[in-house]
Amino acid sequence: MEGRCAVETWAEFGFPGSSCTPKIKFGVGTDVFLCIGSDEVCVFSTQERKLTIVIQFPGPVSDLVESHDKQLLFVACRSGVYCVSLQSLLSRAQSPPAEASSSPAVLKISSEFLLVPDEGVLSLLLVSSVLLTLSQRDTSWMLTLYNSPKLSASSSCEMLTSFSLPLASGVVHSDTDRMTGRGRRPVLICVLSETSETTLTDDHFRLEPVLFKLLFGIDAALAKSPVILCGLPDGCLCFLPLSLPGSRLRVLHSLEQPVIFVGASVVTETGLGHAQCLVAVGEQGRVVLIKTEKGGPEGGGNIAAFIERCVPAPVMCGRVDKNCLYYSTGSDLLVLDLSEGSSGRDGQERDVETSRNTGFALQSPTSLNVCRVIALAEPMSNTAGEVQLLGLSVRGQLQRISLPVGREDARSSKVASTQVGRGVRDLLSAIGDVCERASTLKTAIKSKNQILRHLNQVINISFLLISSTTSEEKPIRCHAITEWSRLLQKDSLNLTCVLNNSSPYVLERGWTLSITVFPLSYSPSAGGESSSVNFSFPFHNLHAGETLEVSLPLAAAGDASFPMTVSCSLVFSLSSLLGREAANFPDSHSRCISLPLNTLTVDWLHALWVDSPVTIQKTAASQCSNTAVDTIQAFLSSRRTRCRGRGQGGEQSASNPEREQQHSASVRVSSELLRDTLVLKSSGLDPQGPNLAPQNVCVSLLEWLLSEGPGGVRTGHQGDKISSSVVHARGPNGRTVKLTAKEVKNDLQVNVGEESVGKESPTTVEVQVESSSIAAVCGLHHAVLRRVQTLLQRAPERAASTKTVQSLALRQALQRAEHLLQEIQQSRVSGAFGVGASTGTMTRSLLAVYRELRENPLLII
């Protein structure tokens, strides 16, 4: 190095205090703020070369920072953070001209300027309108964010949030050292991306985008978030992105010794005006240079390289300019040229990691022959290009240190032409990064397009099903088949549900067929409760014209909870399509789309188990052989019933015979209606042809009742085809049932005044249901009426003569109903007053009325 440094002493402040590390900071204009470790902050004018103001605080000062508009001064003391207005400070410091040259103005700060009442604050940093404080608790570091005042020192300060980080195991200072020795101030700086718009100060650095992304993540780079770097006395180098939600304080690197200085350097002259590396210096002489390097021969991308070396120690303070690190060991002031290692390798290959570190490791710091410096301000350059440093010595002397101009000329001569090639490589690397990100975005766009296409198809299917007014018009609907099966000596009724896709769309992944079975009645064994059961069947890729068959258990043998409604619906789950994005929906119902299809009804006719002719013959033979035994059992049972009846007023003497009594109900349908609808439809006969035999009409009616049903449910195969007009079967409750169809011809009797007029009625087919179970009779009667209703819907218009016959049948039914109503009222009156009627008598009377209503139905024509 050519020439020597020029040292000029400007002022003496005495020995610095031992509470904290001294600090020098440039202020407004030519003013310099000095924090010398005591309870005073000195304002020194570099233009007048004198001390102008002394600000006294209630306790030792640890750190200070100015606002971006140079209007406010934030000072950290032992009792908290104080805020002082610089304009009012200067106005209050004005003194009479006679006293202006004698001594500086002394201002005492009271508690009314206390902004943050937080004790133990060691470091301050102001980023935009956010004030950050760093303090040490028992076992952790605490970084707290406040909303700083903008207009005046008296404005309120609101705490935003706080972050904590545990102390590292190798804490340098013990409690005794912190009480007696000089405490080391943690380092706080702000690192910005190249495109950030935040105003730069001496604690703010702009970093190249590639290195910023590699160190702090792509999210912080895209959000242009300021990043706080913390150099702690326990050796940890931590960072915190301010603008990212959910960010936390994380460790970037560990120097394993107290961090004295953290800054940024340009390293190479590229003309872009942003730093290309970060520099961290430890107390024991460890220097870490963090910069961007190539990934090596196996990887083509960039990596963040942490290059370490050791310099003479101990390091008391440090500062960095574009490409030089200035630091003091107490005995000497040295400079380390950070650009020499990089420029010396311009023509060398960097395939091996050690070769990347060699150039920097071979550089040695150069002595400036200035001793006993313990604090440095930011390097400045005068009009002649001379670098000037402002330092504070151990004795409290404020010194200006001027470096020789020849050093700058020597440094500028080292700029080689190979930097152009390096710039090209950096541009190619940036292009590679852009291509990689474009490929990722292309894949994401393709995925989103597939999701949108799938959602569009789901919306079309939803509109198609919702726009249909009735379930019969829906192109996607279900029909079902009931069939008995036997497994492990247990009978059960199964329902096979068939989903038919007659729409032009494909039901892709994400769809589920949901079937809900709900009994319309309940058995006494169920405890008087009726509950629904839901079945879900996921499927995918059901193309147009295809069907999906699923089977489910409907009821076990002995269950009489019929009829049952079977509700079918299609459910689309957005979770299968959107994945984790569906978790952002407020509730689980909004994650699914449910589209009702149609509702099926399974009645008693669907649940019958028809006996074959062989089974009927075996049952008849068994009944004949057991007639004598049944007669004796009936006689003994009647004797026991009479004995119990004497003690209970005879009310239960008729209960057992009622249980064994056969109940019946019948439905009458005109033969003409059956020939017009049922027989011609099933056999394909000509309506003008000869009439069928009555026996064929009855057999066809029974076969149709037991095989088909309204609403899309039919009965499965049950063995031989029905060939007789009498069918024996077993109901779902296990009781025997008899269905009989016969053709009858009766005259309608209508009372006109005192005379009875007879009218000839058309030929009718009577379907009679018989069973010892009144539940079975009621259920089967209801099922037969539901099927006959479908015949009436497709029956042709009737002639006037037929309508006359129907009206006469209605009149006869009304007369019979009036007679039954009188009997019901008489039973209710007798039961209310207790006149010659018991509970059993009234029950038998009401049961007789019920049988009369069932056994004398209306004629359906």
Secondary structure, 3 states (H helix, E strand, C coil): CCCCCEEEEEEECCCCCCCECCEEEECCCCEEEEECCCCEEEEEECCCCEEEEEEECCCCEEEEEECCCCCEEEEEECCCEEEEEHHHHHHHCCCCHHHCCCCCEEEECCHHHEEECCCCEEEEEEECCEEEEEEECCCEEEEEEEECCCCCCCCCCEEEEEEEEECCCCCCCCHHHHHHCCECCCEEEEEECCCCCCCCCCCEEEECHHHHHHHHCHHHHHCCCCEEEEECCCCEEEEEECCCCCCCCEEEEECCCCEEEEEEECCCCCCCCCECEEEEEECCCEEEEEEEEECCCCCCCEEEEEEEEECCCCCCEEEECCCEEEEECCCCEEEEECHHHHHCCCCCCCCCHHHHHHHHHHCCCEECCCCCEEEECCCEECCCCCEEEEEEECCCEEEEEECCHHHHHHHHCCCCCHHHHHHHHHHHHHHHHHHHHHHHHHHHHHHHHHHHHHHHHHHHHHHHHHHCCCHHHCCEEEEEEEEEEEECCEEEEEEEEEEEECCCCCECCCEEEEEEEEECCCCHHHCCCCCCEEEEEEECCECCCCEEEEEEEEEECCCCCCCEEEEEEEEEECHHHHHHHHHHCCCCHHHEEEEEEEEEEECCCCCCEECCHHHHHHHHHHHHHCHHHHHHHHHHHHHHHHHHHHHCCCCCCCHHHHHHCCEEEEEEEEHHHHHHHHHHHHHCCCCCCCCCCHHHHHHHHHHHHHHCCCCCEEECCCCCCCCCCEEEEECCCCCEEEEEEEEECCEEEEEECCEEEEEECCCEEEEEEEECCHHHHHHHHHHHHHHHHHHHHCCCCCCHHHHHHHHHHHHHHHHHHHHHHHHHHHHHHHHHHCCCCCHHHHHHHHHHHHHHHHHCCCEEC
